[in-house]
Amino acid sequence: MKKYLVLFWTMFKIGLFTFGGGYAMIAIFEHEFVEKKKWLSSDEFLNLVSIAETTPGPIAINASTYIGYRIGKILGSVIATIAMVLPSFIIILLIAIFFNKFMDIKIIQDAFKGIKVVVIFLIISAGIKLLIKLEKNVFNYVVLILTIILMIVFSLFAVNFSAIFYILISGFIGLLILLIKNKKEKKVNKNV
Amino acid sequence: MFKLFLIFLKIGAFSFGGGYGMIAMVKEECLLNNWLTEDEILEFIGICESTPGPIAVNMATFVGYSQYGFIGSLLATFGVILPAFLIILLIVSILNKLLENKYVSTFLTTIKPAVVGLIIGTAILLFLSIIFSITRIDSSFDFDYQSLIIFSIITLIFLGIKFFFKKKIHPILLIIIGGILGILFNL
């Protein structure tokens, strides 16, 4: 029972304080579940991020369902997802009701200016942390650097290239290398 | 009203890679169904990006409320979440078996650098856009001292606490500090 309460409260808190969408949320998930609670290993966390990225739907929902299931099966995933959605649902509902008055408040605009900057910092630190834990080999470095360069160039030249393509291309090249290796091994075996 | 649910179900099922791709789809559907004008949509996006929580959920709640009040927001939000929830449930429940398959595990291992690259790339692009207002190759250069100062302060606080107390400051605390700094700088 306590497990579910902790799960609900943690997800609710994350849902309440994460600005700027999925990537910022990944930073907070990492802090809460890998570093503090140690519910997930760093390797499993990267699996989670990969799966959340390659499946449709909001990353935050994918990740909460995944973590919830790991901790308490189906009940856990339902609790985690509801807890994640609830704060933003309530906040947006309130804003929608008082729509026009909200964005005119100067102090809120100023606060958001500062918050935006922190969001960038959080995403950078999440990226660096995952980078440090990435296995160090030539394939990983090449894919990593190519992804970053292509992403910046495409974005600056307003070319529409969905994030999922980088992931799929990288995955298929990996499979291709595996297939080539398998063939070589078979040849070697035949020669023996 | 059922159509509202179906459309957000579709958006939830076909948008990959998080909120930013989803925004384009929500915009298209809202215009197509004459729910909102282009101006209203832009205002909604601004609010959804600057309030906490997943952007997709925020957008669904907002658009749903604008059409059918509370019930509308409930239906749209439920619709946008459902596909992601079901797909992930299916994947995790068979993940361990999937990982025993050599091809699946190779795929998951080789996409890791791309995922890390996407996160770092996103951060660099946001940095360029907020500090230097560069979003396109031909956008005019505009240096935002204030944001750079806030960024430096946040970095110093983070590194200082890590160095002197051997502890990590909670990201939520950093967000609150950022909000306060934003207000103080504009007094």
Chai-1 contact restraints between the chains, C-beta under 6 A:
chainA,res_idxA,chainB,res_idxB,connection_type,confidence,min_distance_angstrom,max_distance_angstrom,comment,restraint_id
A,G15,B,G53,contact,1.0,0.0,6.0,A-B,restraint_1
A,L16,B,P52,contact,1.0,0.0,6.0,A-B,restraint_2
A,F17,B,P52,contact,1.0,0.0,6.0,A-B,restraint_3
A,F17,B,I172,contact,1.0,0.0,6.0,A-B,restraint_4
A,F17,B,I175,contact,1.0,0.0,6.0,A-B,restraint_5
A,T18,B,P52,contact,1.0,0.0,6.0,A-B,restraint_6
A,F19,B,P52,contact,1.0,0.0,6.0,A-B,restraint_7
A,G21,B,G18,contact,1.0,0.0,6.0,A-B,restraint_8
A,G21,B,G19,contact,1.0,0.0,6.0,A-B,restraint_9
A,G21,B,I55,contact,1.0,0.0,6.0,A-B,restraint_10
A,G22,B,G18,contact,1.0,0.0,6.0,A-B,restraint_11
A,Y23,B,I119,contact,1.0,0.0,6.0,A-B,restraint_12
A,Y23,B,T122,contact,1.0,0.0,6.0,A-B,restraint_13
A,A27,B,P171,contact,1.0,0.0,6.0,A-B,restraint_14
A,I28,B,P171,contact,1.0,0.0,6.0,A-B,restraint_15
A,H31,B,P171,contact,1.0,0.0,6.0,A-B,restraint_16
A,L46,B,K112,contact,1.0,0.0,6.0,A-B,restraint_17
A,N47,B,L108,contact,1.0,0.0,6.0,A-B,restraint_18
A,V49,B,V115,contact,1.0,0.0,6.0,A-B,restraint_19
A,S50,B,L108,contact,1.0,0.0,6.0,A-B,restraint_20
A,S50,B,I111,contact,1.0,0.0,6.0,A-B,restraint_21
A,S50,B,V115,contact,1.0,0.0,6.0,A-B,restraint_22
A,I51,B,I91,contact,1.0,0.0,6.0,A-B,restraint_23
A,E53,B,V115,contact,1.0,0.0,6.0,A-B,restraint_24
A,T55,B,I87,contact,1.0,0.0,6.0,A-B,restraint_25
A,P56,B,A13,contact,1.0,0.0,6.0,A-B,restraint_26
A,P56,B,F14,contact,1.0,0.0,6.0,A-B,restraint_27
A,P56,B,S15,contact,1.0,0.0,6.0,A-B,restraint_28
A,P56,B,F16,contact,1.0,0.0,6.0,A-B,restraint_29
A,G57,B,G12,contact,1.0,0.0,6.0,A-B,restraint_30
A,G57,B,P83,contact,1.0,0.0,6.0,A-B,restraint_31
A,G57,B,A84,contact,1.0,0.0,6.0,A-B,restraint_32
A,P58,B,P54,contact,1.0,0.0,6.0,A-B,restraint_33
A,P58,B,A56,contact,1.0,0.0,6.0,A-B,restraint_34
A,I59,B,G18,contact,1.0,0.0,6.0,A-B,restraint_35
A,A60,B,P54,contact,1.0,0.0,6.0,A-B,restraint_36
A,I61,B,I81,contact,1.0,0.0,6.0,A-B,restraint_37
A,I61,B,A84,contact,1.0,0.0,6.0,A-B,restraint_38
A,N62,B,A84,contact,1.0,0.0,6.0,A-B,restraint_39
A,N62,B,I88,contact,1.0,0.0,6.0,A-B,restraint_40
A,T65,B,F85,contact,1.0,0.0,6.0,A-B,restraint_41
A,T65,B,I88,contact,1.0,0.0,6.0,A-B,restraint_42
A,Y66,B,I88,contact,1.0,0.0,6.0,A-B,restraint_43
A,Y66,B,V92,contact,1.0,0.0,6.0,A-B,restraint_44
A,Y69,B,V92,contact,1.0,0.0,6.0,A-B,restraint_45
A,S77,B,L89,contact,1.0,0.0,6.0,A-B,restraint_46
A,T81,B,F85,contact,1.0,0.0,6.0,A-B,restraint_47
A,V85,B,V57,contact,1.0,0.0,6.0,A-B,restraint_48
A,S88,B,P52,contact,1.0,0.0,6.0,A-B,restraint_49
A,S88,B,G53,contact,1.0,0.0,6.0,A-B,restraint_50
A,S88,B,V57,contact,1.0,0.0,6.0,A-B,restraint_51
A,S88,B,N58,contact,1.0,0.0,6.0,A-B,restraint_52
A,F89,B,T61,contact,1.0,0.0,6.0,A-B,restraint_53
A,F89,B,T77,contact,1.0,0.0,6.0,A-B,restraint_54
A,I91,B,T51,contact,1.0,0.0,6.0,A-B,restraint_55
A,I92,B,N58,contact,1.0,0.0,6.0,A-B,restraint_56
A,I92,B,T61,contact,1.0,0.0,6.0,A-B,restraint_57
A,I92,B,F62,contact,1.0,0.0,6.0,A-B,restraint_58
A,L93,B,S73,contact,1.0,0.0,6.0,A-B,restraint_59
A,A96,B,F62,contact,1.0,0.0,6.0,A-B,restraint_60
A,A96,B,Y65,contact,1.0,0.0,6.0,A-B,restraint_61
A,I107,B,I183,contact,1.0,0.0,6.0,A-B,restraint_62
A,D110,B,G182,contact,1.0,0.0,6.0,A-B,restraint_63
A,D110,B,I183,contact,1.0,0.0,6.0,A-B,restraint_64
A,D110,B,N186,contact,1.0,0.0,6.0,A-B,restraint_65
A,A111,B,G179,contact,1.0,0.0,6.0,A-B,restraint_66
A,A111,B,G182,contact,1.0,0.0,6.0,A-B,restraint_67
A,A111,B,I183,contact,1.0,0.0,6.0,A-B,restraint_68
A,F112,B,S50,contact,1.0,0.0,6.0,A-B,restraint_69
A,K113,B,G182,contact,1.0,0.0,6.0,A-B,restraint_70
A,G114,B,I150,contact,1.0,0.0,6.0,A-B,restraint_71
A,G114,B,G178,contact,1.0,0.0,6.0,A-B,restraint_72
A,G114,B,G179,contact,1.0,0.0,6.0,A-B,restraint_73
A,G114,B,L181,contact,1.0,0.0,6.0,A-B,restraint_74
A,G114,B,G182,contact,1.0,0.0,6.0,A-B,restraint_75
A,I115,B,I175,contact,1.0,0.0,6.0,A-B,restraint_76
A,I115,B,G178,contact,1.0,0.0,6.0,A-B,restraint_77
A,I115,B,G179,contact,1.0,0.0,6.0,A-B,restraint_78
A,K116,B,I130,contact,1.0,0.0,6.0,A-B,restraint_79
A,V117,B,S147,contact,1.0,0.0,6.0,A-B,restraint_80
A,V117,B,I150,contact,1.0,0.0,6.0,A-B,restraint_81
A,V117,B,F151,contact,1.0,0.0,6.0,A-B,restraint_82
A,V117,B,G178,contact,1.0,0.0,6.0,A-B,restraint_83
A,V118,B,I154,contact,1.0,0.0,6.0,A-B,restraint_84
A,V118,B,L174,contact,1.0,0.0,6.0,A-B,restraint_85
A,V118,B,I175,contact,1.0,0.0,6.0,A-B,restraint_86
A,V118,B,G178,contact,1.0,0.0,6.0,A-B,restraint_87
A,I120,B,L126,contact,1.0,0.0,6.0,A-B,restraint_88
A,I120,B,F127,contact,1.0,0.0,6.0,A-B,restraint_89
A,F121,B,I154,contact,1.0,0.0,6.0,A-B,restraint_90
A,L122,B,P171,contact,1.0,0.0,6.0,A-B,restraint_91
A,I123,B,T122,contact,1.0,0.0,6.0,A-B,restraint_92
A,I123,B,A123,contact,1.0,0.0,6.0,A-B,restraint_93
A,I124,B,A123,contact,1.0,0.0,6.0,A-B,restraint_94
A,G127,B,I119,contact,1.0,0.0,6.0,A-B,restraint_95
A,G127,B,I120,contact,1.0,0.0,6.0,A-B,restraint_96
A,G127,B,A123,contact,1.0,0.0,6.0,A-B,restraint_97
A,L130,B,V116,contact,1.0,0.0,6.0,A-B,restraint_98
A,L131,B,V116,contact,1.0,0.0,6.0,A-B,restraint_99
A,L134,B,V116,contact,1.0,0.0,6.0,A-B,restraint_100
A,N140,B,P113,contact,1.0,0.0,6.0,A-B,restraint_101
A,V143,B,P113,contact,1.0,0.0,6.0,A-B,restraint_102
A,V143,B,A114,contact,1.0,0.0,6.0,A-B,restraint_103
A,L144,B,P113,contact,1.0,0.0,6.0,A-B,restraint_104
A,L144,B,V116,contact,1.0,0.0,6.0,A-B,restraint_105
A,L144,B,G117,contact,1.0,0.0,6.0,A-B,restraint_106
A,T147,B,A114,contact,1.0,0.0,6.0,A-B,restraint_107
A,T147,B,G117,contact,1.0,0.0,6.0,A-B,restraint_108
A,I148,B,G117,contact,1.0,0.0,6.0,A-B,restraint_109
A,I148,B,I120,contact,1.0,0.0,6.0,A-B,restraint_110
A,I148,B,G121,contact,1.0,0.0,6.0,A-B,restraint_111
A,M151,B,G121,contact,1.0,0.0,6.0,A-B,restraint_112
A,S155,B,L125,contact,1.0,0.0,6.0,A-B,restraint_113
A,L156,B,I137,contact,1.0,0.0,6.0,A-B,restraint_114
A,F157,B,I137,contact,1.0,0.0,6.0,A-B,restraint_115
A,A158,B,R136,contact,1.0,0.0,6.0,A-B,restraint_116
A,A163,B,G17,contact,1.0,0.0,6.0,A-B,restraint_117
A,A163,B,L118,contact,1.0,0.0,6.0,A-B,restraint_118
A,I164,B,F16,contact,1.0,0.0,6.0,A-B,restraint_119
A,I164,B,G17,contact,1.0,0.0,6.0,A-B,restraint_120
A,Y166,B,A114,contact,1.0,0.0,6.0,A-B,restraint_121
A,I167,B,I111,contact,1.0,0.0,6.0,A-B,restraint_122
A,I167,B,A114,contact,1.0,0.0,6.0,A-B,restraint_123
A,S170,B,T110,contact,1.0,0.0,6.0,A-B,restraint_124
A,S170,B,I111,contact,1.0,0.0,6.0,A-B,restraint_125
A,S170,B,A114,contact,1.0,0.0,6.0,A-B,restraint_126
A,G171,B,F107,contact,1.0,0.0,6.0,A-B,restraint_127
A,G171,B,T110,contact,1.0,0.0,6.0,A-B,restraint_128
A,G171,B,I111,contact,1.0,0.0,6.0,A-B,restraint_129
A,G174,B,T106,contact,1.0,0.0,6.0,A-B,restraint_130
A,G174,B,T110,contact,1.0,0.0,6.0,A-B,restraint_131
A,L175,B,T106,contact,1.0,0.0,6.0,A-B,restraint_132
A,L175,B,F107,contact,1.0,0.0,6.0,A-B,restraint_133
A,L178,B,T106,contact,1.0,0.0,6.0,A-B,restraint_134
